Amino acid sequence: HGYRQNIDIFRTKSGAIRKLLKSAAEFVFVEAPHYIDDNDTSTGNGWWFNTASNFDPLLPTENGIRGFDESVSRIQESLTTSAPIDGVLAFSQGAAMLAIICSLREHQPEQFPFRFAIFIAGFKSFAEVHRSFYINPISIPSLHVFGATDIVIPRRNSEELMKCFPGAVSLTHDGG
């Protein structure tokens, strides 16, 4: 799920695809471990923070991040205890996290046992400490879905992420 979301919100937002695939796939949801409550009108969870108390998907971050290692552990545990998992679908910050998990999977496939990835509004993390995850090609089969008019995660950011996955398939929709 994306930043400021949780499994309940993502379960609802993914209802159409789950209904379409209900006879072919079982969905397992993983919730980001970091609760967000910053007196804003929206609360939810995040996979990591790149500011003192928040996350900005397009903010270059040189000073490190908070919460990333706990999120990797949560995902790894979920994948190994729920195995077999054929594929992972993720949205926005969750898709950025999935790209990093796919990179880790290149060297530790037994720790991240899945065979394909679907990214919806994905992007590369701008955190300096994540730069190394995008150096080498990531070989897992992938589908990248993005909106032509998305203003939160601009199309060019999703296309930059897709370049890390040779042979990736893309699906563009007219919306945001």
N, CA, C and O of each residue as an XYZ file, in Angstrom:
704
protein
N       0.834     -1.185      0.000
C       0.000      0.000      0.000
C       0.872      1.239      0.000
O       2.077      1.177      0.244
N       0.250      2.338     -0.272
C       0.970      3.593     -0.342
C       1.104      4.257      1.012
O       0.572      3.783      2.016
N       1.828      5.365      1.015
C       2.025      6.158      2.220
C       0.684      6.715      2.688
O      -0.140      7.124      1.870
N       0.470      6.731      3.980
C      -0.783      7.172      4.615
C      -1.944      6.238      4.310
O      -3.105      6.640      4.375
N      -1.630      4.997      3.977
C      -2.660      3.991      3.777
C      -2.408      2.848      4.746
O      -1.446      2.870      5.513
N      -3.276      1.856      4.701
C      -3.098      0.635      5.484
C      -3.730     -0.504      4.701
O      -4.217     -0.302      3.588
N      -3.725     -1.698      5.276
C      -4.236     -2.838      4.506
C      -5.734     -2.723      4.241
O      -6.208     -3.193      3.208
N      -6.485     -2.111      5.146
C      -7.924     -1.961      4.908
C      -8.193     -1.051      3.712
O      -9.031     -1.359      2.864
N      -7.484      0.061      3.651
C      -7.648      0.986      2.526
C      -7.216      0.312      1.224
O      -7.911      0.410      0.212
N      -6.075     -0.370      1.250
C      -5.580     -1.013      0.025
C      -6.487     -2.166     -0.403
O      -6.707     -2.380     -1.595
N      -7.004     -2.896      0.561
C      -7.942     -3.980      0.243
C      -9.156     -3.399     -0.492
O      -9.611     -3.969     -1.484
N      -9.671     -2.283     -0.015
C     -10.817     -1.639     -0.662
C     -10.457     -1.136     -2.051
O     -11.200     -1.366     -3.005
N      -9.311     -0.442     -2.177
C      -8.904      0.123     -3.467
C      -8.578     -0.959     -4.497
O      -8.679     -0.715     -5.699
N      -8.192     -2.143     -4.043
C      -7.847     -3.226     -4.966
C      -9.016     -4.186     -5.182
O      -8.833     -5.271     -5.732
N     -10.198     -3.797     -4.757
C     -11.364     -4.672     -4.860
C     -11.671     -5.142     -6.267
O     -12.012     -6.308     -6.467
N     -11.557     -4.264     -7.241
C     -11.896     -4.639     -8.620
C     -10.957     -5.713     -9.154
O     -11.406     -6.682     -9.766
N      -9.670     -5.547     -8.928
C      -8.720     -6.557     -9.426
C      -8.847     -7.859     -8.640
O      -8.709     -8.943     -9.207
N      -9.108     -7.757     -7.349
C      -9.289     -8.976     -6.553
C     -10.516     -9.747     -7.022
O     -10.486    -10.975     -7.105
N     -11.587     -9.034     -7.328
C     -12.808     -9.681     -7.826
C     -12.539    -10.358     -9.168
O     -12.978    -11.484     -9.399
N     -11.825     -9.675    -10.041
C     -11.489    -10.214    -11.353
C     -10.652    -11.496    -11.243
O     -10.815    -12.419    -12.041
N      -9.766    -11.544    -10.262
C      -8.836    -12.672    -10.130
C      -9.197    -13.660     -9.019
O      -8.391    -14.534     -8.699
N     -10.376    -13.545     -8.430
C     -10.675    -14.334     -7.237
C     -10.601    -15.842     -7.455
O     -10.302    -16.575     -6.512
N     -10.862    -16.324     -8.657
C     -10.765    -17.768     -8.892
C      -9.343    -18.212     -9.225
O      -9.064    -19.409     -9.278
N      -8.439    -17.249     -9.452
C      -7.074    -17.584     -9.852
C      -6.012    -17.190     -8.833
O      -4.883    -17.677     -8.894
N      -6.366    -16.308     -7.892
C      -5.337    -15.788     -6.986
C      -5.907    -15.548     -5.595
O      -7.068    -15.176     -5.423
N      -5.055    -15.771     -4.627
C      -5.353    -15.408     -3.240
C      -4.482    -14.208     -2.905
O      -3.292    -14.204     -3.221
N      -5.045    -13.202     -2.278
C      -4.302    -11.995     -1.937
C      -3.942    -12.002     -0.458
O      -4.789    -12.239      0.404
N      -2.677    -11.739     -0.183
C      -2.170    -11.601      1.178
C      -1.700    -10.156      1.307
O      -0.922     -9.682      0.479
N      -2.161     -9.463      2.327
C      -1.830     -8.044      2.495
C      -0.810     -7.885      3.620
O      -0.898     -8.535      4.661
N       0.153     -7.008      3.382
C       1.182     -6.696      4.379
C       1.060     -5.216      4.709
O       1.035     -4.371      3.814
N       0.986     -4.911      5.986
C       0.844     -3.521      6.408
C       2.194     -2.932      6.791
O       2.977     -3.552      7.511
N       2.448     -1.735      6.301
C       3.668     -1.025      6.690
C       3.681     -0.871      8.212
O       2.638     -0.616      8.813
N       4.844     -1.021      8.840
C       4.903     -1.045     10.298
C       4.871      0.301     11.001
O       4.825      0.346     12.230
N       4.895      1.392     10.259
C       5.042      2.696     10.904
C       3.760      3.511     10.802
O       3.379      3.969      9.725
N       3.101      3.683     11.951
C       1.851      4.442     12.016
C       2.148      5.932     11.915
O       3.102      6.434     12.511
N       1.319      6.625     11.154
C       1.479      8.063     10.953
C       0.314      8.773     11.634
O      -0.849      8.513     11.325
N       0.626      9.640     12.532
C      -0.393     10.472     13.166
C       0.255     11.813     13.451
O       0.845     12.021     14.511
N       0.140     12.718     12.495
C       0.812     14.010     12.627
C      -0.174     15.161     12.722
O       0.088     16.270     12.257
N      -1.328     14.869     13.341
C      -2.382     15.870     13.524
C      -2.947     16.374     12.206
O      -3.611     17.410     12.164
N      -2.689     15.658     11.155
C      -3.268     15.970      9.856
C      -4.649     15.306      9.801
O      -5.020     14.565     10.712
N      -5.384     15.565      8.764
C      -6.699     14.953      8.646
C      -6.611     13.493      8.229
O      -7.592     12.759      8.351
N      -5.462     13.062      7.742
C      -5.319     11.671      7.330
C      -4.257     10.974      8.168
O      -3.213     11.538      8.492
N      -4.558      9.750      8.499
C      -3.585      8.916      9.196
C      -3.433      7.646      8.379
O      -4.152      7.451      7.399
N      -2.545      6.815      8.753
C      -2.294      5.567      8.050
C      -0.906      5.104      8.414
O      -0.404      5.395      9.499
N      -0.286      4.378      7.499
C       1.030      3.818      7.762
C       1.984      4.162      6.636
O       1.572      4.539      5.539
N       3.271      4.025      6.930
C       4.301      4.259      5.931
C       5.386      3.211      6.031
O       5.564      2.573      7.069
N       6.112      3.040      4.933
C       7.200      2.065      4.881
C       8.504      2.659      5.394
O       9.314      1.942      5.981
N       8.724      3.956      5.186
C       9.868      4.652      5.762
C       9.594      6.155      5.715
O       8.682      6.613      5.026
N      10.396      6.907      6.458
C      10.280      8.360      6.505
C      11.591      8.968      6.018
O      12.666      8.453      6.322
N      11.504     10.056      5.267
C      12.724     10.725      4.813
C      12.815     12.155      5.329
O      13.685     12.915      4.903
N      11.925     12.525      6.241
C      12.026     13.793      6.959
C      11.872     13.464      8.439
O      11.742     12.293      8.794
N      11.884     14.444      9.283
C      11.798     14.193     10.719
C      10.552     13.398     11.095
O      10.615     12.546     11.981
N       9.427     13.656     10.443
C       8.199     12.956     10.834
C       7.293     12.621      9.658
O       6.110     12.340      9.849
N       7.830     12.647      8.452
C       6.957     12.506      7.305
C       7.705     11.859      6.143
O       8.852     11.435      6.285
N       7.040     11.790      4.995
C       7.628     11.227      3.788
C       7.217     12.077      2.605
O       6.036     12.372      2.424
N       8.177     12.466      1.808
C       7.928     13.187      0.565
C       8.530     12.332     -0.545
O       9.749     12.176     -0.604
N       7.692     11.770     -1.433
C       8.205     10.817     -2.417
C       9.227     11.389     -3.387
O      10.023     10.639     -3.953
N       9.221     12.686     -3.587
C      10.110     13.269     -4.583
C      11.226     14.097     -3.960
O      11.898     14.860     -4.655
N      11.424     13.952     -2.663
C      12.442     14.716     -1.954
C      13.775     13.974     -1.947
O      13.865     12.883     -1.385
N      14.805     14.542     -2.559
C      16.135     13.935     -2.444
C      16.573     13.976     -0.981
O      16.470     15.010     -0.321
N      17.057     12.852     -0.490
C      17.388     12.742      0.925
C      18.818     12.255      1.078
O      19.142     11.133      0.687
N      19.663     13.087      1.639
C      21.060     12.711      1.854
C      21.324     12.274      3.286
O      22.329     11.615      3.553
N      20.443     12.628      4.207
C      20.704     12.394      5.623
C      20.111     11.104      6.162
O      19.959     10.963      7.376
N      19.781     10.190      5.321
C      19.257      8.924      5.804
C      17.753      8.932      5.976
O      17.073      9.921      5.703
N      17.265      7.812      6.430
C      15.837      7.599      6.546
C      15.546      6.840      7.825
O      16.444      6.255      8.430
N      14.284      6.854      8.235
C      13.871      6.120      9.421
C      12.848      5.054      9.043
O      11.981      5.281      8.198
N      12.960      3.899      9.673
C      11.955      2.863      9.541
C      12.165      1.866      8.426
O      11.404      0.904      8.323
N      13.148      2.054      7.601
C      13.349      1.188      6.436
C      13.651     -0.259      6.826
O      13.025     -1.180      6.302
N      14.593     -0.469      7.728
C      14.996     -1.836      8.092
C      13.840     -2.633      8.685
O      13.704     -3.826      8.413
N      13.010     -1.983      9.491
C      11.853     -2.672     10.067
C      10.872     -3.096      8.971
O      10.252     -4.156      9.061
N      10.740     -2.280      7.960
C       9.840     -2.610      6.858
C      10.367     -3.782      6.039
O       9.599     -4.662      5.654
N      11.664     -3.800      5.772
C      12.256     -4.940      5.061
C      12.011     -6.221      5.849
O      11.631     -7.241      5.273
N      12.222     -6.175      7.149
C      12.002     -7.353      7.998
C      10.552     -7.814      7.957
O      10.280     -9.012      7.873
N       9.627     -6.872      8.016
C       8.202     -7.232      7.986
C       7.849     -7.911      6.671
O       7.134     -8.914      6.665
N       8.339     -7.380      5.564
C       8.044     -7.961      4.255
C       8.681     -9.337      4.124
O       8.038    -10.281      3.665
N       9.930     -9.451      4.523
C      10.625    -10.741      4.456
C       9.882    -11.793      5.275
O       9.672    -12.911      4.805
N       9.493    -11.449      6.471
C       8.768    -12.391      7.322
C       7.440    -12.797      6.697
O       7.076    -13.973      6.721
N       6.724    -11.846      6.146
C       5.444    -12.148      5.517
C       5.608    -13.057      4.304
O       4.837    -13.998      4.116
N       6.610    -12.772      3.489
C       6.845    -13.603      2.301
C       7.217    -15.031      2.676
O       6.731    -15.981      2.062
N       8.061    -15.186      3.662
C       8.512    -16.539      4.012
C       7.452    -17.321      4.783
O       7.354    -18.537      4.622
N       6.663    -16.655      5.611
C       5.628    -17.383      6.361
C       4.376    -17.630      5.525
O       3.608    -18.541      5.833
N       4.154    -16.846      4.484
C       2.981    -17.018      3.626
C       3.294    -17.810      2.364
O       2.409    -18.018      1.534
N       4.527    -18.252      2.207
C       4.961    -18.949      0.993
C       4.073    -20.178      0.751
O       3.600    -20.792      1.707
N       3.846    -20.537     -0.509
C       4.425    -19.910     -1.694
C       3.659    -18.660     -2.128
O       2.429    -18.613     -2.079
N       4.402    -17.675     -2.545
C       3.859    -16.430     -3.092
C       4.318    -16.349     -4.547
O       5.516    -16.396     -4.827
N       3.381    -16.230     -5.455
C       3.756    -16.119     -6.865
C       4.235    -14.718     -7.204
O       5.282    -14.551     -7.830
N       3.470    -13.706     -6.794
C       3.822    -12.345     -7.169
C       3.436    -11.355     -6.101
O       2.655    -11.650     -5.196
N       4.009    -10.162     -6.229
C       3.743     -9.082     -5.283
C       3.265     -7.873     -6.076
O       3.868     -7.492     -7.080
N       2.176     -7.281     -5.610
C       1.602     -6.080     -6.205
C       1.723     -4.969     -5.174
O       1.389     -5.162     -4.005
N       2.200     -3.812     -5.604
C       2.382     -2.711     -4.654
C       2.069     -1.378     -5.315
O       2.140     -1.232     -6.535
N       1.717     -0.402     -4.468
C       1.278      0.907     -4.926
C       2.108      2.018     -4.279
O       2.350      1.990     -3.072
N       2.543      2.992     -5.076
C       3.173      4.225     -4.636
C       4.390      3.960     -3.738
O       5.341      3.323     -4.190
N       4.391      4.428     -2.481
C       5.552      4.177     -1.631
C       5.771      2.674     -1.457
O       6.910      2.218     -1.360
N       4.690      1.915     -1.417
C       4.820      0.458     -1.359
C       5.510     -0.096     -2.594
O       6.267     -1.062     -2.499
N       5.256      0.508     -3.765
C       5.915      0.086     -5.002
C       7.393      0.461     -4.991
O       8.228     -0.289     -5.496
N       7.719      1.615     -4.419
C       9.131      1.983     -4.261
C       9.824      0.971     -3.350
O      10.959      0.567     -3.602
N       9.128      0.573     -2.297
C       9.675     -0.436     -1.382
C       9.838     -1.774     -2.102
O      10.847     -2.457     -1.923
N       8.848     -2.150     -2.915
C       8.927     -3.404     -3.659
C      10.124     -3.417     -4.607
O      10.770     -4.455     -4.759
N      10.430     -2.304     -5.239
C      11.588     -2.256     -6.138
C      12.867     -2.580     -5.373
O      13.731     -3.299     -5.876
N      12.985     -2.055     -4.172
C      14.163     -2.342     -3.341
C      14.167     -3.808     -2.923
O      15.218     -4.449     -2.912
N      13.008     -4.335     -2.581
C      12.906     -5.760     -2.218
C      13.318     -6.619     -3.416
O      14.002     -7.629     -3.245
N      12.908     -6.229     -4.619
C      13.303     -6.970     -5.821
C      14.818     -6.937     -6.010
O      15.415     -7.934     -6.417
N      15.437     -5.807     -5.721
C      16.893     -5.706     -5.804
C      17.552     -6.623     -4.775
O      18.507     -7.329     -5.097
N      17.053     -6.616     -3.553
C      17.586     -7.517     -2.515
C      17.402     -8.980     -2.917
O      18.260     -9.820     -2.644
N      16.286     -9.273     -3.562
C      15.972    -10.631     -4.005
C      17.012    -11.161     -4.998
O      17.246    -12.368     -5.066
N      17.628    -10.273     -5.759
C      18.650    -10.692     -6.715
C      19.781    -11.464     -6.031
O      20.358    -12.378     -6.621
N      20.094    -11.097     -4.794
C      21.208    -11.723     -4.071
C      20.744    -12.673     -2.971
O      21.533    -13.475     -2.470
N      19.473    -12.589     -2.594
C      18.938    -13.418     -1.515
C      17.554    -13.956     -1.895
O      16.573    -13.653     -1.215
N      17.459    -14.744     -2.962
C      16.128    -15.183     -3.414
C      15.368    -16.007     -2.379
O      14.138    -15.975     -2.349
N      16.074    -16.734     -1.545
C      15.392    -17.535     -0.526
C      14.764    -16.668      0.564
O      13.830    -17.104      1.237
N      15.259    -15.463      0.742
C      14.700    -14.544      1.735
C      13.475    -13.788      1.207
O      12.665    -13.275      1.980
N      13.358    -13.732     -0.113
C      12.264    -12.996     -0.755
C      11.668    -13.874     -1.858
O      11.854    -13.596     -3.043
N      10.949    -14.939     -1.469
C      10.491    -15.944     -2.439
C       9.205    -15.555     -3.181
O       8.099    -15.844     -2.725
N       9.370    -14.901     -4.317
C       8.256    -14.620     -5.219
C       8.808    -14.538     -6.628
O      10.014    -14.378     -6.815
N       7.918    -14.650     -7.643
C       8.379    -14.808     -9.018
C       8.104    -13.635     -9.944
O       8.674    -13.584    -11.034
N       7.255    -12.694     -9.557
C       7.017    -11.526    -10.396
C       6.564    -10.367     -9.514
O       6.175    -10.552     -8.361
N       6.625     -9.163    -10.091
C       6.259     -7.955     -9.352
C       5.384     -7.057    -10.221
O       5.598     -6.933    -11.427
N       4.393     -6.434     -9.580
C       3.525     -5.462    -10.250
C       3.619     -4.152     -9.473
O       3.342     -4.096     -8.275
N       4.013     -3.112    -10.180
C       4.202     -1.791     -9.583
C       3.112     -0.856    -10.103
O       2.948     -0.700    -11.313
N       2.377     -0.241     -9.199
C       1.379      0.755     -9.580
C       1.845      2.094     -9.013
O       1.994      2.243     -7.800
N       2.071      3.058     -9.886
C       2.595      4.374     -9.498
C       3.893      4.232     -8.714
O       4.088      4.867     -7.678
N       4.770      3.389     -9.232
C       6.066      3.172     -8.585
C       7.060      4.266     -8.918
O       6.879      5.027     -9.868
N       8.106      4.329     -8.125
C       9.169      5.308     -8.339
C      10.410      4.836     -7.608
O      10.332      4.021     -6.689
N      11.561      5.356     -8.024
C      12.803      5.101     -7.298
C      12.826      5.967     -6.049
O      12.421      7.129     -6.076
N      13.299      5.396     -4.969
C      13.505      6.211     -3.774
C      14.592      7.235     -4.072
O      15.580      6.927     -4.740
N      14.408      8.439     -3.578
C      15.405      9.481     -3.755
C      16.403      9.526     -2.603
O      17.261     10.408     -2.559
N      16.297      8.583     -1.674
C      17.231      8.545     -0.543
C      18.609      8.102     -1.029
O      18.743      7.104     -1.737
N      19.599      8.841     -0.646
C      20.984      8.519     -1.027
C      21.341      7.086     -0.634
O      22.018      6.393     -1.393
N      20.897      6.635      0.538
C      21.237      5.287      1.009
C      20.580      4.199      0.170
O      20.957      3.033      0.285
N      19.614      4.543     -0.665
C      18.959      3.555     -1.528
C      19.537      3.517     -2.938
O      19.182      2.644     -3.729
N      20.403      4.435     -3.251
C      20.927      4.541     -4.616
C      21.519      3.222     -5.129
O      21.360      2.888     -6.303
N      22.189      2.484     -4.269
C      22.852      1.238     -4.685
C      21.864      0.170     -5.151
O      22.252     -0.738     -5.886
N      20.620      0.255     -4.747
C      19.635     -0.747     -5.153
C      19.277     -0.662     -6.632
O      18.688     -1.593     -7.182
N      19.623      0.435     -7.272
C      19.239      0.650     -8.670
C      20.419      0.572     -9.642
O      20.255      0.838    -10.832
N      21.600      0.212     -9.149
C      22.788      0.181    -10.004
C      22.737     -0.977    -10.992
O      22.952     -0.783    -12.189
N      22.457     -2.168    -10.502
C      22.444     -3.352    -11.359
C      21.028     -3.640    -11.848
O      20.056     -3.348    -11.152
N      20.914     -4.215    -13.053
C      19.590     -4.576    -13.559
C      18.900     -5.556    -12.607
O      19.548     -6.396    -11.983
N      17.594     -5.435    -12.509
C      16.790     -6.311    -11.655
C      16.026     -7.250    -12.582
O      15.247     -6.803    -13.424
N      16.251     -8.548    -12.423
C      15.820     -9.507    -13.433
C      14.405    -10.051    -13.276
O      13.912    -10.702    -14.197
N      13.747     -9.819    -12.182
C      12.420    -10.405    -11.979
C      11.428     -9.850    -13.005
O      11.448     -8.651    -13.286
N      10.573    -10.687    -13.563
C       9.549    -10.176    -14.485
C       8.666     -9.148    -13.772
O       8.292     -9.329    -12.613
N       8.342     -8.062    -14.489
C       7.587     -6.993    -13.835
C       6.617     -6.309    -14.787
O       6.828     -6.239    -15.998
N       5.544     -5.808    -14.182
C       4.554     -4.976    -14.857
C       4.528     -3.648    -14.120
O       4.460     -3.610    -12.891
N       4.582     -2.555    -14.879
C       4.589     -1.210    -14.306
C       3.365     -0.461    -14.817
O       3.220     -0.238    -16.019
N       2.490     -0.076    -13.900
C       1.245      0.602    -14.234
C       1.353      2.038    -13.737
O       1.688      2.278    -12.577
N       1.065      2.995    -14.626
C       1.130      4.389    -14.200
C       0.157      5.234    -14.996
O      -0.238      4.891    -16.110
N      -0.220      6.357    -14.385
C      -1.163      7.271    -15.009
C      -0.455      8.346    -15.794
O       0.546      8.903    -15.342
N      -0.972      8.639    -16.970
C      -0.371      9.656    -17.840
C      -0.432     11.047    -17.219
O       0.409     11.897    -17.515
N      -1.420     11.284    -16.361
C      -1.589     12.623    -15.778
C      -1.405     12.630    -14.262
O      -1.872     13.550    -13.591
N      -0.739     11.629    -13.719
C      -0.520     11.562    -12.264
C       0.345     12.737    -11.830
O       1.433     12.935    -12.371
N      -0.121     13.521    -10.860
C       0.669     14.651    -10.373
C       1.390     14.324     -9.065
O       2.313     15.038     -8.675
N       0.978     13.249     -8.383
C       1.662     12.857     -7.144
C       2.940     12.098     -7.485
O       4.017     12.438     -6.996
N       2.820     11.080     -8.316
C       3.979     10.337     -8.826
C       3.959     10.520    -10.342
O       3.306      9.754    -11.050
N       4.667     11.525    -10.842
C       4.652     11.788    -12.289
C       5.105     10.573    -13.107
O       5.948      9.789    -12.670
N       4.544     10.445    -14.264
C       4.841      9.323    -15.166
C       6.344      9.118    -15.342
O       6.815      7.980    -15.352
N       7.091     10.192    -15.479
C       8.538     10.067    -15.718
C       9.229      9.331    -14.559
O      10.217      8.630    -14.778
N       8.722      9.483    -13.337
C       9.314      8.779    -12.203
C       9.053      7.275    -12.288
O       9.929      6.472    -11.969
N       7.854      6.899    -12.715
C       7.548      5.479    -12.907
C       8.362      4.901    -14.054
O       8.813      3.758    -13.988
N       8.550      5.688    -15.100
C       9.354      5.221    -16.235
C      10.818      5.053    -15.840
O      11.478      4.126    -16.310
N      11.334      5.931    -14.989
C      12.714      5.786    -14.500
C      12.877      4.490    -13.715
O      13.880      3.794    -13.870
N      11.905      4.165    -12.880
C      11.959      2.907    -12.139
C      11.926      1.720    -13.108
O      12.678      0.760    -12.941
N      11.075      1.787    -14.094
C      10.919      0.689    -15.042
C      12.228      0.368    -15.770
O      12.459     -0.783    -16.140
N      13.077      1.361    -15.976
C      14.363      1.145    -16.648
C      15.263      0.187    -15.868
O      16.183     -0.393    -16.444
N      15.020      0.017    -14.595
C      15.829     -0.884    -13.765
C      15.479     -2.347    -14.001
O      16.196     -3.239    -13.545
N      14.380     -2.600    -14.712
C      13.859     -3.949    -14.913
C      13.871     -4.287    -16.402
O      12.879     -4.044    -17.089
N      14.968     -4.842    -16.916
C      15.010     -5.195    -18.338
C      13.857     -6.122    -18.708
O      13.567     -7.081    -17.994
N      13.216     -5.834    -19.807
C      12.087     -6.651    -20.257
C      10.777     -6.320    -19.569
O       9.790     -7.034    -19.748
N      10.749     -5.268    -18.799
C       9.525     -4.889    -18.086
C       8.412     -4.554    -19.073
O       8.650     -4.085    -20.186
N       7.199     -4.809    -18.625
C       6.006     -4.484    -19.393
C       5.349     -3.285    -18.721
O       5.311     -3.200    -17.494
N       4.831     -2.356    -19.530
C       4.163     -1.193    -18.941
C       2.713     -1.130    -19.387
O       2.343     -1.622    -20.453
N       1.911     -0.515    -18.545
C       0.515     -0.269    -18.821
C       0.227      1.157    -18.352
O       0.342      1.469    -17.167
N      -0.150      2.012    -19.299
C      -0.436      3.399    -18.965
C      -1.936      3.640    -19.086
O      -2.570      3.222    -20.055
N      -2.489      4.318    -18.089
C      -3.889      4.713    -18.166
C      -3.963      6.234    -18.239
O      -2.994      6.922    -17.916
N      -5.097      6.751    -18.657
C      -5.240      8.191    -18.887
C      -5.304      9.014    -17.616
O      -5.042     10.217    -17.647
N      -5.640      8.405    -16.524
C      -5.835      9.159    -15.284
C      -4.568      9.436    -14.514
O      -3.453      9.310    -15.020
N      -4.784      9.822    -13.258
C      -3.673     10.138    -12.378
C      -3.593      9.164    -11.237
O      -2.709      9.279    -10.388
